[in-house]
Amino acid sequence: MRARPTLMLLALLVAGALLAACSSGGTPSGAPSGPQSGSPDGSPTTIGSAGGAPPAAAPSGAAATERPGGLAAVRHVFVVNLENKSFDQTFGPGAVAPYLARTLTAKGQLLTQYYAVAHHSLPNYIAQISGQGPSKQTQGDCPRYTEFMRDSIVPPDQAVGDGCVYPQGVDTVAGQLEGHGYTWRGYMQDMGRPCRHPTLNALDTSQQARRGDQYATRHNPFVYFREITGSPACARDVVDLSRLPQDLSSAASTPNLSYISPDLCSDGHDQPCVDGRPGGLVSADAWLRTWVPRILASPAFGKDGLLVVTFDEAESDTAAACCGEGATPNTDQPGITGPGGGRVGAVVVSPFVRPGTRNATSYNHFSLLRTIEDAFGLPALGYAQDAHPFGADVFGS
């Protein structure tokens, strides 16, 4: 017997409601909970509506995804990582980074519940481009540049084993972009020669800054994947920061993904610095004041850009997490003393984001990876499969 039309309609409505409920985002674990959108005190915050160009078609073979209008229009993503600061220190009333905490947040949206996923630095950078959880050695920042000895792969695409440099077959967003006809580039301050990294199984001599050389290998996630270091792409696309102004000169020469790591002083890691600068947030803010306006004034950003400025991790004694993060195949405590890397916050600036807004939705580094992948219609890697991307609460509907 056929169901009556009204009963069929009712069944469809119920199914739609259940699907919407299942796709809602996570809440913080080990941290204060907050409303899923709006201001931290629960009062409503207006989130801007999308604008700009119509959504571009995903490249052939890319995964089909539901994307808010603004994210679908994004074609140039810029990611800047700073170092080792908790949210209250950076964005609180006593912040000593006025450009980041006030000027830049006025240009975009402050994500007040954005979390790192691990300690120390390296597993957070690796998470942002691959969705891999930490290994015991990446938790220690890999003072020796060892090969990752993989035993197996378990869901969601996690390499089980230990070591630092992941073997072929462990994918990155860089490989995804290249495979789908997009471009990417990592810009590393003070790196000098392209694709600079230690010899396999040698000591990493960049663990400490030196005068004239404050590059840190552990802040360059691309050189921890044989997919990249074993390819001509490494010398072509993992370059010194000095290359960025040339690439920003036109939209055509700007990569679809620009991943930027300042040096050990300019990222706020060292304080004071070996060259006499104060370091910490003071030097990080000065770096942002110099480089971010160049990005925002570039043709690519003005056309369809998205800038995300965040921190790799909070201070090491803060291991809070969000979004259901916890034990991974290689470690019970990704944050060494807890489930995550602490609350760091992030600033999102784009022509498709309303300026001067705040958003208390829970996000983390896996969410950032998922956002980049969704923008270009790519399948989600690793723990990004379980993360929710920046949605209509960031970009509008």
QUICORWO-V668383 format. One record per backbone hydrogen bond with DSSP energy under -0.5 kcal/mol. CO is the residue of the C=O (numbers start at 1). NH is the residue of the N-H. If there is no record, write none. Layout:
CO_NH ; CO_NH
//
This chain:
4_8 ; 5_9 ; 6_10 ; 7_11 ; 8_12 ; 9_13 ; 10_14 ; 11_15 ; 12_16 ; 13_17 ; 14_18 ; 15_19 ; 16_20 ; 17_21 ; 18_22 ; 19_23 ; 21_24 ; 27_324 ; 29_321 ; 38_360 ; 39_42 ; 43_39 ; 59_62 ; 65_67 ; 68_72 ; 69_73 ; 70_73 ; 70_74 ; 71_74 ; 72_56 ; 76_306 ; 77_258 ; 78_308 ; 79_260 ; 80_310 ; 81_262 ; 82_312 ; 86_90 ; 87_91 ; 88_92 ; 92_95 ; 97_101 ; 98_102 ; 98_103 ; 99_104 ; 100_105 ; 102_106 ; 103_107 ; 104_107 ; 104_108 ; 105_108 ; 105_356 ; 108_356 ; 108_357 ; 109_111 ; 109_348 ; 110_112 ; 110_359 ; 111_114 ; 111_346 ; 113_363 ; 114_344 ; 114_345 ; 115_365 ; 116_341 ; 120_124 ; 121_124 ; 121_125 ; 122_126 ; 123_127 ; 124_128 ; 125_129 ; 126_129 ; 126_130 ; 126_132 ; 127_131 ; 129_173 ; 131_383 ; 135_139 ; 136_140 ; 137_140 ; 137_142 ; 138_123 ; 138_141 ; 143_204 ; 144_146 ; 145_201 ; 146_164 ; 146_165 ; 147_149 ; 148_150 ; 149_162 ; 152_160 ; 154_158 ; 158_154 ; 158_160 ; 160_151 ; 160_152 ; 162_149 ; 164_166 ; 165_148 ; 166_226 ; 167_170 ; 169_171 ; 172_176 ; 173_177 ; 174_178 ; 175_179 ; 176_180 ; 177_180 ; 177_182 ; 178_181 ; 183_257 ; 185_259 ; 186_188 ; 186_239 ; 187_189 ; 187_261 ; 188_191 ; 188_241 ; 191_193 ; 193_196 ; 199_202 ; 202_145 ; 203_205 ; 204_207 ; 205_208 ; 210_213 ; 213_210 ; 214_264 ; 216_219 ; 217_220 ; 220_223 ; 221_224 ; 222_225 ; 224_166 ; 225_228 ; 225_229 ; 226_230 ; 228_231 ; 228_234 ; 231_234 ; 232_236 ; 233_237 ; 234_238 ; 237_186 ; 237_239 ; 238_195 ; 239_188 ; 240_243 ; 241_244 ; 243_247 ; 244_248 ; 246_249 ; 247_250 ; 248_299 ; 250_254 ; 251_254 ; 253_255 ; 256_77 ; 257_185 ; 257_259 ; 258_79 ; 258_260 ; 259_187 ; 260_81 ; 261_189 ; 263_267 ; 264_270 ; 265_268 ; 267_83 ; 270_280 ; 272_271 ; 273_276 ; 277_273 ; 279_282 ; 279_283 ; 280_284 ; 281_285 ; 282_286 ; 283_287 ; 284_288 ; 285_289 ; 286_290 ; 287_291 ; 288_292 ; 288_293 ; 291_295 ; 292_296 ; 293_297 ; 295_298 ; 298_302 ; 299_303 ; 300_304 ; 301_305 ; 304_75 ; 304_76 ; 305_351 ; 306_78 ; 307_349 ; 308_80 ; 308_310 ; 309_347 ; 310_82 ; 313_85 ; 315_318 ; 317_319 ; 319_340 ; 320_342 ; 321_29 ; 322_325 ; 328_331 ; 331_328 ; 333_336 ; 334_119 ; 335_337 ; 338_335 ; 341_314 ; 342_116 ; 342_344 ; 343_87 ; 345_311 ; 346_111 ; 347_309 ; 347_349 ; 348_109 ; 349_307 ; 350_353 ; 354_357 ; 357_110 ; 359_112 ; 359_113 ; 361_113 ; 363_115 ; 364_368 ; 365_369 ; 366_370 ; 367_371 ; 368_372 ; 369_373 ; 370_374 ; 371_375 ; 372_376 ; 373_378 ; 374_377 ; 377_63 ; 381_384 ; 382_385 ; 383_386 ; 384_387 ; 391_394 ; 391_395 ; 392_396
//
